[in-house]
Amino acid sequence: MNFNEIKNLVERQPFRPFGVRLSNGAQYSFNDPREFGAPRDFHIIFFFGQTDAVRIDTENIVEIFEK
């Protein structure tokens, strides 16, 4: 997956929810900008849930879906 696609989704204003599906079948939905984190190069992203955080390598993203 192209990390620029993720960057474009995250930086658009106003924020619109989106999700990612990984090669292992896991899926994460970003419904609020506070649930998302990334270094400047967006090669990895972070999902911040209410009680946990997950590091996601953008190479493992097989699908991006918008809500």
N, CA, C and O atoms as a Tripos MOL2 file, in Angstrom:
@<TRIPOS>MOLECULE
protein
  268   267    67     0     0
PROTEIN
NO_CHARGES

@<TRIPOS>ATOM
      1 N           0.8450   -1.1720    0.0000 N.3       1 MET1
      2 CA          0.0000    0.0000    0.0000 C.3       1 MET1
      3 C           0.8900    1.2350    0.0000 C.2       1 MET1
      4 O           1.9090    1.2840    0.6890 O.2       1 MET1
      5 N           0.5020    2.2010   -0.7600 N.am      2 ASN2
      6 CA          1.2600    3.4380   -0.8760 C.3       2 ASN2
      7 C           0.9930    4.3100    0.3510 C.2       2 ASN2
      8 O          -0.1490    4.6880    0.6110 O.2       2 ASN2
      9 N           2.0400    4.6260    1.0990 N.am      3 PHE3
     10 CA          1.8600    5.4170    2.3110 C.3       3 PHE3
     11 C           1.3530    6.8210    2.0240 C.2       3 PHE3
     12 O           0.8020    7.4670    2.9150 O.2       3 PHE3
     13 N           1.5270    7.3110    0.7960 N.am      4 ASN4
     14 CA          0.9870    8.6280    0.4400 C.3       4 ASN4
     15 C          -0.5360    8.6350    0.4560 C.2       4 ASN4
     16 O          -1.1500    9.6630    0.7430 O.2       4 ASN4
     17 N          -1.1530    7.4880    0.1460 N.am      5 GLU5
     18 CA         -2.6130    7.3950    0.2010 C.3       5 GLU5
     19 C          -3.1100    7.6000    1.6260 C.2       5 GLU5
     20 O          -4.0960    8.3020    1.8500 O.2       5 GLU5
     21 N          -2.4320    6.9910    2.5820 N.am      6 ILE6
     22 CA         -2.7890    7.1500    3.9830 C.3       6 ILE6
     23 C          -2.5990    8.6070    4.4020 C.2       6 ILE6
     24 O          -3.4680    9.1910    5.0500 O.2       6 ILE6
     25 N          -1.4810    9.1780    4.0370 N.am      7 LYS7
     26 CA         -1.1750   10.5680    4.3920 C.3       7 LYS7
     27 C          -2.2640   11.5010    3.8660 C.2       7 LYS7
     28 O          -2.7130   12.3940    4.5850 O.2       7 LYS7
     29 N          -2.6850   11.3050    2.6340 N.am      8 ASN8
     30 CA         -3.7170   12.1460    2.0490 C.3       8 ASN8
     31 C          -5.0460   12.0120    2.7930 C.2       8 ASN8
     32 O          -5.7460   13.0050    2.9960 O.2       8 ASN8
     33 N          -5.3950   10.7910    3.1970 N.am      9 LEU9
     34 CA         -6.6380   10.5860    3.9480 C.3       9 LEU9
     35 C          -6.5960   11.2880    5.3000 C.2       9 LEU9
     36 O          -7.5610   11.9380    5.7020 O.2       9 LEU9
     37 N          -5.4980   11.1550    5.9810 N.am     10 VAL10
     38 CA         -5.3750   11.7100    7.3270 C.3      10 VAL10
     39 C          -5.3370   13.2320    7.3170 C.2      10 VAL10
     40 O          -5.8760   13.8700    8.2210 O.2      10 VAL10
     41 N          -4.7150   13.8140    6.3180 N.am     11 GLU11
     42 CA         -4.5240   15.2610    6.3020 C.3      11 GLU11
     43 C          -5.6750   16.0460    5.6810 C.2      11 GLU11
     44 O          -5.6730   17.2760    5.7420 O.2      11 GLU11
     45 N          -6.6450   15.3810    5.0920 N.am     12 ARG12
     46 CA         -7.7480   16.1310    4.4840 C.3      12 ARG12
     47 C          -8.5960   16.7860    5.5770 C.2      12 ARG12
     48 O          -8.7540   16.2570    6.6780 O.2      12 ARG12
     49 N          -9.1310   17.9480    5.2300 N.am     13 GLN13
     50 CA         -9.9400   18.7230    6.1730 C.3      13 GLN13
     51 C         -11.3260   18.9250    5.5930 C.2      13 GLN13
     52 O         -11.4430   19.3110    4.4300 O.2      13 GLN13
     53 N         -12.3620   18.6840    6.3420 N.am     14 PRO14
     54 CA        -12.3270   18.1310    7.6960 C.3      14 PRO14
     55 C         -12.0050   16.6400    7.6580 C.2      14 PRO14
     56 O         -12.1290   15.9960    6.6170 O.2      14 PRO14
     57 N         -11.5910   16.1000    8.8000 N.am     15 PHE15
     58 CA        -11.2930   14.6740    8.9050 C.3      15 PHE15
     59 C         -12.5550   13.8750    8.5890 C.2      15 PHE15
     60 O         -13.6470   14.1970    9.0560 O.2      15 PHE15
     61 N         -12.3790   12.8190    7.7790 N.am     16 ARG16
     62 CA        -13.4770   11.8940    7.4790 C.3      16 ARG16
     63 C         -13.0220   10.4930    7.8560 C.2      16 ARG16
     64 O         -11.9130   10.0880    7.5070 O.2      16 ARG16
     65 N         -13.8680    9.7460    8.5660 N.am     17 PRO17
     66 CA        -13.4900    8.3980    9.0220 C.3      17 PRO17
     67 C         -13.0870    7.4790    7.8730 C.2      17 PRO17
     68 O         -13.6310    7.5490    6.7710 O.2      17 PRO17
     69 N         -12.1150    6.6140    8.1670 N.am     18 PHE18
     70 CA        -11.6710    5.6060    7.2080 C.3      18 PHE18
     71 C         -11.1530    4.4110    7.9860 C.2      18 PHE18
     72 O         -10.9720    4.4750    9.2020 O.2      18 PHE18
     73 N         -10.9190    3.3300    7.2750 N.am     19 GLY19
     74 CA        -10.3820    2.1370    7.9110 C.3      19 GLY19
     75 C          -9.3610    1.4680    7.0190 C.2      19 GLY19
     76 O          -9.2600    1.7620    5.8270 O.2      19 GLY19
     77 N          -8.6050    0.5620    7.6190 N.am     20 VAL20
     78 CA         -7.6170   -0.2100    6.8650 C.3      20 VAL20
     79 C          -7.8020   -1.6890    7.1710 C.2      20 VAL20
     80 O          -8.1540   -2.0680    8.2880 O.2      20 VAL20
     81 N          -7.5610   -2.5070    6.1720 N.am     21 ARG21
     82 CA         -7.5710   -3.9630    6.3350 C.3      21 ARG21
     83 C          -6.1570   -4.4410    6.0500 C.2      21 ARG21
     84 O          -5.5300   -4.0240    5.0760 O.2      21 ARG21
     85 N          -5.6620   -5.3250    6.9160 N.am     22 LEU22
     86 CA         -4.2850   -5.8070    6.8090 C.3      22 LEU22
     87 C          -4.2240   -7.1750    6.1490 C.2      22 LEU22
     88 O          -5.2390   -7.8560    6.0040 O.2      22 LEU22
     89 N          -3.0330   -7.5620    5.7560 N.am     23 SER23
     90 CA         -2.8330   -8.8540    5.0780 C.3      23 SER23
     91 C          -3.2030  -10.0400    5.9700 C.2      23 SER23
     92 O          -3.4930  -11.1210    5.4580 O.2      23 SER23
     93 N          -3.1980   -9.8590    7.2870 N.am     24 ASN24
     94 CA         -3.5710  -10.9570    8.1890 C.3      24 ASN24
     95 C          -5.0670  -10.9790    8.4920 C.2      24 ASN24
     96 O          -5.5230  -11.7960    9.2910 O.2      24 ASN24
     97 N          -5.8370  -10.0860    7.8600 N.am     25 GLY25
     98 CA         -7.2820  -10.0420    8.0430 C.3      25 GLY25
     99 C          -7.7370   -9.0440    9.1020 C.2      25 GLY25
    100 O          -8.9270   -8.7350    9.1730 O.2      25 GLY25
    101 N          -6.8360   -8.5380    9.9150 N.am     26 ALA26
    102 CA         -7.2060   -7.5510   10.9320 C.3      26 ALA26
    103 C          -7.6640   -6.2650   10.2570 C.2      26 ALA26
    104 O          -7.2300   -5.9350    9.1540 O.2      26 ALA26
    105 N          -8.5340   -5.5600   10.9310 N.am     27 GLN27
    106 CA         -9.0470   -4.3270   10.3710 C.3      27 GLN27
    107 C          -9.1700   -3.2910   11.4880 C.2      27 GLN27
    108 O          -9.5600   -3.6120   12.6110 O.2      27 GLN27
    109 N          -8.8350   -2.0590   11.1630 N.am     28 TYR28
    110 CA         -8.8700   -0.9680   12.1310 C.3      28 TYR28
    111 C          -9.6030    0.2080   11.5180 C.2      28 TYR28
    112 O          -9.3410    0.5920   10.3780 O.2      28 TYR28
    113 N         -10.5230    0.7770   12.2830 N.am     29 SER29
    114 CA        -11.2900    1.9320   11.8290 C.3      29 SER29
    115 C         -10.8450    3.1680   12.5950 C.2      29 SER29
    116 O         -10.7610    3.1620   13.8240 O.2      29 SER29
    117 N         -10.5650    4.2170   11.8540 N.am     30 PHE30
    118 CA        -10.1660    5.4990   12.4190 C.3      30 PHE30
    119 C         -11.3600    6.4380   12.3100 C.2      30 PHE30
    120 O         -11.6140    7.0200   11.2550 O.2      30 PHE30
    121 N         -12.0850    6.5760   13.4080 N.am     31 ASN31
    122 CA        -13.2970    7.3870   13.4200 C.3      31 ASN31
    123 C         -13.0570    8.7950   13.9320 C.2      31 ASN31
    124 O         -13.9300    9.6570   13.8320 O.2      31 ASN31
    125 N         -11.8860    9.0250   14.4740 N.am     32 ASP32
    126 CA        -11.5310   10.3090   15.0600 C.3      32 ASP32
    127 C         -10.0400   10.5250   14.8110 C.2      32 ASP32
    128 O          -9.2700    9.5680   14.8930 O.2      32 ASP32
    129 N          -9.6130   11.7390   14.5140 N.am     33 PRO33
    130 CA         -8.1830   11.9460   14.2430 C.3      33 PRO33
    131 C          -7.2850   11.5830   15.4270 C.2      33 PRO33
    132 O          -6.1040   11.2930   15.2330 O.2      33 PRO33
    133 N          -7.8200   11.5930   16.6410 N.am     34 ARG34
    134 CA         -7.0130   11.2300   17.8150 C.3      34 ARG34
    135 C          -6.7120    9.7320   17.8640 C.2      34 ARG34
    136 O          -5.8620    9.3010   18.6430 O.2      34 ARG34
    137 N          -7.3880    8.9470   17.0530 N.am     35 GLU35
    138 CA         -7.1190    7.5080   17.0030 C.3      35 GLU35
    139 C          -5.9450    7.1790   16.0810 C.2      35 GLU35
    140 O          -5.5210    6.0250   16.0080 O.2      35 GLU35
    141 N          -5.4270    8.1620   15.3920 N.am     36 PHE36
    142 CA         -4.3840    7.9580   14.3900 C.3      36 PHE36
    143 C          -3.0790    8.6290   14.8100 C.2      36 PHE36
    144 O          -3.0820    9.7240   15.3720 O.2      36 PHE36
    145 N          -1.9650    7.9550   14.5280 N.am     37 GLY37
    146 CA         -0.6570    8.5410   14.7460 C.3      37 GLY37
    147 C           0.3100    8.0250   13.6980 C.2      37 GLY37
    148 O           0.1490    6.9150   13.1920 O.2      37 GLY37
    149 N           1.3210    8.8340   13.3680 N.am     38 ALA38
    150 CA          2.3200    8.4150   12.3840 C.3      38 ALA38
    151 C           3.5250    9.3350   12.4540 C.2      38 ALA38
    152 O           3.3950   10.5140   12.7830 O.2      38 ALA38
    153 N           4.7100    8.7920   12.1430 N.am     39 PRO39
    154 CA          5.8560    9.6750   11.9820 C.3      39 PRO39
    155 C           5.6950   10.4420   10.6600 C.2      39 PRO39
    156 O           4.7820   10.1540    9.8860 O.2      39 PRO39
    157 N           6.5460   11.3800   10.4100 N.am     40 ARG40
    158 CA          6.4000   12.2300    9.2160 C.3      40 ARG40
    159 C           6.4220   11.4760    7.8960 C.2      40 ARG40
    160 O           5.8190   11.9280    6.9230 O.2      40 ARG40
    161 N           7.1030   10.3380    7.8430 N.am     41 ASP41
    162 CA          7.1860    9.6150    6.5620 C.3      41 ASP41
    163 C           6.0430    8.6210    6.3480 C.2      41 ASP41
    164 O           5.9490    8.0400    5.2670 O.2      41 ASP41
    165 N           5.1780    8.4060    7.3280 N.am     42 PHE42
    166 CA          3.9930    7.5510    7.2330 C.3      42 PHE42
    167 C           4.3120    6.1070    6.8370 C.2      42 PHE42
    168 O           3.4350    5.4140    6.3210 O.2      42 PHE42
    169 N           5.5410    5.6360    7.0630 N.am     43 HIS43
    170 CA          5.8600    4.2470    6.7360 C.3      43 HIS43
    171 C           5.2780    3.2750    7.7500 C.2      43 HIS43
    172 O           5.0990    2.0950    7.4480 O.2      43 HIS43
    173 N           4.9860    3.7550    8.9360 N.am     44 ILE44
    174 CA          4.2110    3.0020    9.9180 C.3      44 ILE44
    175 C           3.1430    3.9400   10.4360 C.2      44 ILE44
    176 O           3.3140    5.1590   10.4340 O.2      44 ILE44
    177 N           2.0340    3.3600   10.8810 N.am     45 ILE45
    178 CA          0.9860    4.1620   11.4910 C.3      45 ILE45
    179 C           0.6030    3.5020   12.8080 C.2      45 ILE45
    180 O           0.9290    2.3410   13.0570 O.2      45 ILE45
    181 N          -0.0860    4.2530   13.6350 N.am     46 PHE46
    182 CA         -0.5310    3.7470   14.9210 C.3      46 PHE46
    183 C          -2.0260    3.9430   15.0620 C.2      46 PHE46
    184 O          -2.5690    4.9920   14.7140 O.2      46 PHE46
    185 N          -2.6890    2.9070   15.5820 N.am     47 PHE47
    186 CA         -4.0940    2.9940   15.9450 C.3      47 PHE47
    187 C          -4.1520    3.1010   17.4570 C.2      47 PHE47
    188 O          -3.6300    2.2410   18.1660 O.2      47 PHE47
    189 N          -4.7870    4.1540   17.9540 N.am     48 PHE48
    190 CA         -4.9390    4.3460   19.3930 C.3      48 PHE48
    191 C          -6.3920    4.0990   19.7630 C.2      48 PHE48
    192 O          -7.2610    4.9310   19.5070 O.2      48 PHE48
    193 N          -6.6450    2.9390   20.3720 N.am     49 GLY49
    194 CA         -7.9760    2.6160   20.8510 C.3      49 GLY49
    195 C          -8.1870    3.1830   22.2400 C.2      49 GLY49
    196 O          -7.3470    3.9260   22.7470 O.2      49 GLY49
    197 N          -9.3040    2.8370   22.8560 N.am     50 GLN50
    198 CA         -9.5850    3.3410   24.2000 C.3      50 GLN50
    199 C          -8.6560    2.7510   25.2410 C.2      50 GLN50
    200 O          -8.3240    3.4140   26.2230 O.2      50 GLN50
    201 N          -8.2340    1.5140   25.0400 N.am     51 THR51
    202 CA         -7.3880    0.8600   26.0530 C.3      51 THR51
    203 C          -6.1110    0.2650   25.4870 C.2      51 THR51
    204 O          -5.3330   -0.3360   26.2290 O.2      51 THR51
    205 N          -5.8760    0.4190   24.1850 N.am     52 ASP52
    206 CA         -4.6860   -0.1720   23.5950 C.3      52 ASP52
    207 C          -4.1970    0.6560   22.4180 C.2      52 ASP52
    208 O          -4.8820    1.5640   21.9460 O.2      52 ASP52
    209 N          -3.0110    0.3280   21.9610 N.am     53 ALA53
    210 CA         -2.4370    0.9630   20.7780 C.3      53 ALA53
    211 C          -1.8220   -0.1270   19.9160 C.2      53 ALA53
    212 O          -1.2590   -1.0930   20.4310 O.2      53 ALA53
    213 N          -1.9300    0.0290   18.6080 N.am     54 VAL54
    214 CA         -1.4160   -0.9660   17.6720 C.3      54 VAL54
    215 C          -0.5260   -0.2670   16.6560 C.2      54 VAL54
    216 O          -0.9010    0.7590   16.0890 O.2      54 VAL54
    217 N           0.6550   -0.8320   16.4320 N.am     55 ARG55
    218 CA          1.5580   -0.3340   15.3860 C.3      55 ARG55
    219 C           1.2600   -1.0970   14.1130 C.2      55 ARG55
    220 O           1.1800   -2.3250   14.1260 O.2      55 ARG55
    221 N           1.0950   -0.3830   13.0180 N.am     56 ILE56
    222 CA          0.7420   -0.9910   11.7340 C.3      56 ILE56
    223 C           1.7930   -0.6070   10.7080 C.2      56 ILE56
    224 O           2.0250    0.5770   10.4610 O.2      56 ILE56
    225 N           2.4240   -1.5970   10.1140 N.am     57 ASP57
    226 CA          3.3710   -1.3540    9.0290 C.3      57 ASP57
    227 C           2.5470   -1.1470    7.7590 C.2      57 ASP57
    228 O           1.7550   -2.0150    7.3940 O.2      57 ASP57
    229 N           2.7190   -0.0190    7.0880 N.am     58 THR58
    230 CA          1.8820    0.2710    5.9200 C.3      58 THR58
    231 C           2.0650   -0.7480    4.7940 C.2      58 THR58
    232 O           1.2020   -0.8500    3.9210 O.2      58 THR58
    233 N           3.1590   -1.4980    4.7920 N.am     59 GLU59
    234 CA          3.3480   -2.5410    3.7820 C.3      59 GLU59
    235 C           2.3400   -3.6730    3.9530 C.2      59 GLU59
    236 O           2.0970   -4.4270    3.0120 O.2      59 GLU59
    237 N           1.7460   -3.8020    5.1480 N.am     60 ASN60
    238 CA          0.7700   -4.8600    5.4070 C.3      60 ASN60
    239 C          -0.6660   -4.4440    5.1340 C.2      60 ASN60
    240 O          -1.5810   -5.2510    5.2990 O.2      60 ASN60
    241 N          -0.8810   -3.2050    4.7230 N.am     61 ILE61
    242 CA         -2.2310   -2.7450    4.4070 C.3      61 ILE61
    243 C          -2.5890   -3.2070    3.0060 C.2      61 ILE61
    244 O          -1.8890   -2.8930    2.0430 O.2      61 ILE61
    245 N          -3.6870   -3.9570    2.8940 N.am     62 VAL62
    246 CA         -4.1240   -4.4420    1.5850 C.3      62 VAL62
    247 C          -5.3500   -3.6910    1.0700 C.2      62 VAL62
    248 O          -5.6790   -3.7580   -0.1140 O.2      62 VAL62
    249 N          -6.0250   -2.9690    1.9810 N.am     63 GLU63
    250 CA         -7.2070   -2.2250    1.5590 C.3      63 GLU63
    251 C          -7.4280   -1.0360    2.4790 C.2      63 GLU63
    252 O          -7.2200   -1.1160    3.6890 O.2      63 GLU63
    253 N          -7.8540    0.0650    1.8790 N.am     64 ILE64
    254 CA         -8.2940    1.2350    2.6270 C.3      64 ILE64
    255 C          -9.7620    1.4220    2.2860 C.2      64 ILE64
    256 O         -10.1380    1.3980    1.1140 O.2      64 ILE64
    257 N         -10.5830    1.6060    3.2890 N.am     65 PHE65
    258 CA        -12.0120    1.8290    3.0200 C.3      65 PHE65
    259 C         -12.4560    3.0880    3.7450 C.2      65 PHE65
    260 O         -12.0460    3.3630    4.8720 O.2      65 PHE65
    261 N         -13.3030    3.8390    3.0640 N.am     66 GLU66
    262 CA        -13.8410    5.0610    3.6350 C.3      66 GLU66
    263 C         -15.2400    4.7850    4.1420 C.2      66 GLU66
    264 O         -15.9790    3.9740    3.5820 O.2      66 GLU66
    265 N         -15.5830    5.4710    5.2070 N.am     67 LYS67
    266 CA        -16.9000    5.2610    5.8180 C.3      67 LYS67
    267 C         -17.8710    6.3130    5.3720 C.2      67 LYS67
    268 O         -19.0310    6.2980    5.7840 O.2      67 LYS67
@<TRIPOS>BOND
     1     1     2 1
     2     2     3 1
     3     3     4 2
     4     3     5 am
     5     5     6 1
     6     6     7 1
     7     7     8 2
     8     7     9 am
     9     9    10 1
    10    10    11 1
    11    11    12 2
    12    11    13 am
    13    13    14 1
    14    14    15 1
    15    15    16 2
    16    15    17 am
    17    17    18 1
    18    18    19 1
    19    19    20 2
    20    19    21 am
    21    21    22 1
    22    22    23 1
    23    23    24 2
    24    23    25 am
    25    25    26 1
    26    26    27 1
    27    27    28 2
    28    27    29 am
    29    29    30 1
    30    30    31 1
    31    31    32 2
    32    31    33 am
    33    33    34 1
    34    34    35 1
    35    35    36 2
    36    35    37 am
    37    37    38 1
    38    38    39 1
    39    39    40 2
    40    39    41 am
    41    41    42 1
    42    42    43 1
    43    43    44 2
    44    43    45 am
    45    45    46 1
    46    46    47 1
    47    47    48 2
    48    47    49 am
    49    49    50 1
    50    50    51 1
    51    51    52 2
    52    51    53 am
    53    53    54 1
    54    54    55 1
    55    55    56 2
    56    55    57 am
    57    57    58 1
    58    58    59 1
    59    59    60 2
    60    59    61 am
    61    61    62 1
    62    62    63 1
    63    63    64 2
    64    63    65 am
    65    65    66 1
    66    66    67 1
    67    67    68 2
    68    67    69 am
    69    69    70 1
    70    70    71 1
    71    71    72 2
    72    71    73 am
    73    73    74 1
    74    74    75 1
    75    75    76 2
    76    75    77 am
    77    77    78 1
    78    78    79 1
    79    79    80 2
    80    79    81 am
    81    81    82 1
    82    82    83 1
    83    83    84 2
    84    83    85 am
    85    85    86 1
    86    86    87 1
    87    87    88 2
    88    87    89 am
    89    89    90 1
    90    90    91 1
    91    91    92 2
    92    91    93 am
    93    93    94 1
    94    94    95 1
    95    95    96 2
    96    95    97 am
    97    97    98 1
    98    98    99 1
    99    99   100 2
   100    99   101 am
   101   101   102 1
   102   102   103 1
   103   103   104 2
   104   103   105 am
   105   105   106 1
   106   106   107 1
   107   107   108 2
   108   107   109 am
   109   109   110 1
   110   110   111 1
   111   111   112 2
   112   111   113 am
   113   113   114 1
   114   114   115 1
   115   115   116 2
   116   115   117 am
   117   117   118 1
   118   118   119 1
   119   119   120 2
   120   119   121 am
   121   121   122 1
   122   122   123 1
   123   123   124 2
   124   123   125 am
   125   125   126 1
   126   126   127 1
   127   127   128 2
   128   127   129 am
   129   129   130 1
   130   130   131 1
   131   131   132 2
   132   131   133 am
   133   133   134 1
   134   134   135 1
   135   135   136 2
   136   135   137 am
   137   137   138 1
   138   138   139 1
   139   139   140 2
   140   139   141 am
   141   141   142 1
   142   142   143 1
   143   143   144 2
   144   143   145 am
   145   145   146 1
   146   146   147 1
   147   147   148 2
   148   147   149 am
   149   149   150 1
   150   150   151 1
   151   151   152 2
   152   151   153 am
   153   153   154 1
   154   154   155 1
   155   155   156 2
   156   155   157 am
   157   157   158 1
   158   158   159 1
   159   159   160 2
   160   159   161 am
   161   161   162 1
   162   162   163 1
   163   163   164 2
   164   163   165 am
   165   165   166 1
   166   166   167 1
   167   167   168 2
   168   167   169 am
   169   169   170 1
   170   170   171 1
   171   171   172 2
   172   171   173 am
   173   173   174 1
   174   174   175 1
   175   175   176 2
   176   175   177 am
   177   177   178 1
   178   178   179 1
   179   179   180 2
   180   179   181 am
   181   181   182 1
   182   182   183 1
   183   183   184 2
   184   183   185 am
   185   185   186 1
   186   186   187 1
   187   187   188 2
   188   187   189 am
   189   189   190 1
   190   190   191 1
   191   191   192 2
   192   191   193 am
   193   193   194 1
   194   194   195 1
   195   195   196 2
   196   195   197 am
   197   197   198 1
   198   198   199 1
   199   199   200 2
   200   199   201 am
   201   201   202 1
   202   202   203 1
   203   203   204 2
   204   203   205 am
   205   205   206 1
   206   206   207 1
   207   207   208 2
   208   207   209 am
   209   209   210 1
   210   210   211 1
   211   211   212 2
   212   211   213 am
   213   213   214 1
   214   214   215 1
   215   215   216 2
   216   215   217 am
   217   217   218 1
   218   218   219 1
   219   219   220 2
   220   219   221 am
   221   221   222 1
   222   222   223 1
   223   223   224 2
   224   223   225 am
   225   225   226 1
   226   226   227 1
   227   227   228 2
   228   227   229 am
   229   229   230 1
   230   230   231 1
   231   231   232 2
   232   231   233 am
   233   233   234 1
   234   234   235 1
   235   235   236 2
   236   235   237 am
   237   237   238 1
   238   238   239 1
   239   239   240 2
   240   239   241 am
   241   241   242 1
   242   242   243 1
   243   243   244 2
   244   243   245 am
   245   245   246 1
   246   246   247 1
   247   247   248 2
   248   247   249 am
   249   249   250 1
   250   250   251 1
   251   251   252 2
   252   251   253 am
   253   253   254 1
   254   254   255 1
   255   255   256 2
   256   255   257 am
   257   257   258 1
   258   258   259 1
   259   259   260 2
   260   259   261 am
   261   261   262 1
   262   262   263 1
   263   263   264 2
   264   263   265 am
   265   265   266 1
   266   266   267 1
   267   267   268 2
@<TRIPOS>SUBSTRUCTURE
     1 MET1         2 RESIDUE 1 A MET
     2 ASN2         6 RESIDUE 1 A ASN
     3 PHE3        10 RESIDUE 1 A PHE
     4 ASN4        14 RESIDUE 1 A ASN
     5 GLU5        18 RESIDUE 1 A GLU
     6 ILE6        22 RESIDUE 1 A ILE
     7 LYS7        26 RESIDUE 1 A LYS
     8 ASN8        30 RESIDUE 1 A ASN
     9 LEU9        34 RESIDUE 1 A LEU
    10 VAL10       38 RESIDUE 1 A VAL
    11 GLU11       42 RESIDUE 1 A GLU
    12 ARG12       46 RESIDUE 1 A ARG
    13 GLN13       50 RESIDUE 1 A GLN
    14 PRO14       54 RESIDUE 1 A PRO
    15 PHE15       58 RESIDUE 1 A PHE
    16 ARG16       62 RESIDUE 1 A ARG
    17 PRO17       66 RESIDUE 1 A PRO
    18 PHE18       70 RESIDUE 1 A PHE
    19 GLY19       74 RESIDUE 1 A GLY
    20 VAL20       78 RESIDUE 1 A VAL
    21 ARG21       82 RESIDUE 1 A ARG
    22 LEU22       86 RESIDUE 1 A LEU
    23 SER23       90 RESIDUE 1 A SER
    24 ASN24       94 RESIDUE 1 A ASN
    25 GLY25       98 RESIDUE 1 A GLY
    26 ALA26      102 RESIDUE 1 A ALA
    27 GLN27      106 RESIDUE 1 A GLN
    28 TYR28      110 RESIDUE 1 A TYR
    29 SER29      114 RESIDUE 1 A SER
    30 PHE30      118 RESIDUE 1 A PHE
    31 ASN31      122 RESIDUE 1 A ASN
    32 ASP32      126 RESIDUE 1 A ASP
    33 PRO33      130 RESIDUE 1 A PRO
    34 ARG34      134 RESIDUE 1 A ARG
    35 GLU35      138 RESIDUE 1 A GLU
    36 PHE36      142 RESIDUE 1 A PHE
    37 GLY37      146 RESIDUE 1 A GLY
    38 ALA38      150 RESIDUE 1 A ALA
    39 PRO39      154 RESIDUE 1 A PRO
    40 ARG40      158 RESIDUE 1 A ARG
    41 ASP41      162 RESIDUE 1 A ASP
    42 PHE42      166 RESIDUE 1 A PHE
    43 HIS43      170 RESIDUE 1 A HIS
    44 ILE44      174 RESIDUE 1 A ILE
    45 ILE45      178 RESIDUE 1 A ILE
    46 PHE46      182 RESIDUE 1 A PHE
    47 PHE47      186 RESIDUE 1 A PHE
    48 PHE48      190 RESIDUE 1 A PHE
    49 GLY49      194 RESIDUE 1 A GLY
    50 GLN50      198 RESIDUE 1 A GLN
    51 THR51      202 RESIDUE 1 A THR
    52 ASP52      206 RESIDUE 1 A ASP
    53 ALA53      210 RESIDUE 1 A ALA
    54 VAL54      214 RESIDUE 1 A VAL
    55 ARG55      218 RESIDUE 1 A ARG
    56 ILE56      222 RESIDUE 1 A ILE
    57 ASP57      226 RESIDUE 1 A ASP
    58 THR58      230 RESIDUE 1 A THR
    59 GLU59      234 RESIDUE 1 A GLU
    60 ASN60      238 RESIDUE 1 A ASN
    61 ILE61      242 RESIDUE 1 A ILE
    62 VAL62      246 RESIDUE 1 A VAL
    63 GLU63      250 RESIDUE 1 A GLU
    64 ILE64      254 RESIDUE 1 A ILE
    65 PHE65      258 RESIDUE 1 A PHE
    66 GLU66      262 RESIDUE 1 A GLU
    67 LYS67      266 RESIDUE 1 A LYS
